[in-house]
């Protein structure tokens, strides 16, 4: 049997800044629907052959259970650990047996398929954990083997590991796949954390028209720049990164105290 890949989509409906953001609708379709349809289109051959499967993973809480109404046919759904994302993924591998995982954040509608393919290739060449760099925030990708996931979680099952959680793999085991950072990427944030981000995605999808399901990175960036969409939310990245690093620091310190 060949290697099985899980495309795990992290979704949390309990965001404090923009609750249930993945279910917010753009022209009658929830944001999560746009992301899942892009993934289903891009990986349709692997999905049809059974070499890959898309699984939405979420914390097992009453609010997140709303997702049951929004998952299309052909996509799996798993509820697991509430505060430990890598543990949730390991649990999901028990229900959906996989050898390696390509991870996608549910608030990054336009995660680059090119980046996901580059990460997959790096793992085919032996990387246990690979990630891309150089693309706009929300468009890079990362992936890892179930073996390194299990090994990195040993003794950490009871920790809160949510923010910057790929730190558990360690820099020494990380393979970085760089995309040449283009000057035209500056100021673009393609992730949804604030109301302005939702407006950005709404306008981007409308400007792309029918191309949204298959658009490449150059196409997406071209539409953003032509319509100056980066001006809608680009200024929020500094605040986003500040909150990100503060949250990760708290988790790391709490983990050390438990040791």
C-alpha positions, 0 to 999 in steps of 0.5 A: 500500500502507498503512503497515505496523506491527510490534509488536516484543516484546523477550524476553531469557531471560538475565536475571541476576535472574530467568532465563527469566522469560518462560517461567515458567508460570502455570496451565500457560501461560508468561508470554510466552503471556499477553502474546502472546495479549493482543496477538493479541486486541487487534490481531486486525483489523490482524493479519488484514488484514496491516496489522500483525504481531507479532514476538518479537525476541531476541538470537541466543544458544543460550539464547534459541533456546529461544523457538522452542518457545513462539511461537504460530502467527501470531507471527514470531520474529527473532534478531539483535544480541546487545547492541544492541536498536535494531540488532536491531529494524532487522535485524528490519525486513529480515526483516519489512519494516515502516514503524513499530514499536510496542515491547513489553517481554516482561516486561510482560504487561499493557502497556496496549493503550490506551497502544499505541493512543495511540502509534499515533495519535501516529505517524499524526499525524506523530510519529517517536518517541512514548511515553506517561507516567503509567501504572504501570511496565510499562504505558506504551508507545512506538513509532517509525518505521523512518526515525528508527531507522535515522537514530539508529543511524548510527555506533552499530552497534557500541555496547552499547545495551540499558538505556534504549535509546530515548535514541538518539532524543533528547528534541527528537524525542520526542512525549510522550502523557500519561495523567493519573497517578491517585493509585490508580496509586501503588505499582503495578509491572507488570513482571517482574524479581524473584520477587515480580513473578512472584507479582504477575502470577500472582495478578493473572491468577487474580483477573482470571479470563477477563478477563485477555485483554481487561482494560483499565487501569481493570479491571486497576488495580481488581483490583490495588487490591481485592486489595492486590496492589501490596503483593507487589512495589511496594517493589521499584521503587526498587531497579529504577530504581537499577539501571536508571539505573546500567546506562544510565550505564555504557552511555553512558560506554562509548559516549563512550569509543568515540567 
